[in-house]
Amino acid sequence: MVRIPFLSKSADRESLARCLDISAERSGVGADAAVRVMSLFFEAVADEITKGRAVRIPGFGVFVPAPIPERHRRASRNPTPRCKPVFSPSRGLRAQVALGVGPRPENIKALARHRSNHANSTGTQRVFTAMQALRQQVAAQLGRAGA
């Protein structure tokens, strides 16, 4: 199993690594190729949302840039963001999750921690920078050059 850098909790890291390993196995490519494709895909999704476009993934859901209501914007000298990314799961994904194991307390805590850590962040790394660093870490881990 490939080790995913930048995730502090082992459970968080293991679920993403497991998804990447399963994807690599099912597609017949190596773990580094799966990480590369996944990271480039999310970069492209972020770029499309940044340009104001919706990204619809059939059977999974849609990512859209949604306006932030005026009452939720903070008054400051710097221009505040006008949009935020929103994900709406498809009916099929909602049904699959509903028939699954159910919510776990540690997942609810992880979601709350993520929301509090990323609520009003400014000046953080762009998706491209974070994904590029992820590819480099995995490539180095697997003994391959390049990102």
HELIX and SHEET records of a PDB file:
HELIX    1   1 SER A   10  SER A   27  1                                  18    
HELIX    2   2 ALA A   31  THR A   50  1                                  20    
HELIX    3   3 GLU A   70  HIS A   72  5                                   3    
HELIX    4   4 ARG A   91  ALA A   98  1                                   8    
HELIX    5   5 PRO A  105  HIS A  118  1                                  14    
HELIX    6   6 VAL A  127  GLN A  141  1                                  15    
SHEET    1   A 3 VAL A  55  ILE A  57  0                                        
SHEET    2   A 3 GLY A  61  PRO A  67 -1                                        
SHEET    3   A 3 CYS A  83  PRO A  89 -1                                        
END                                                                             
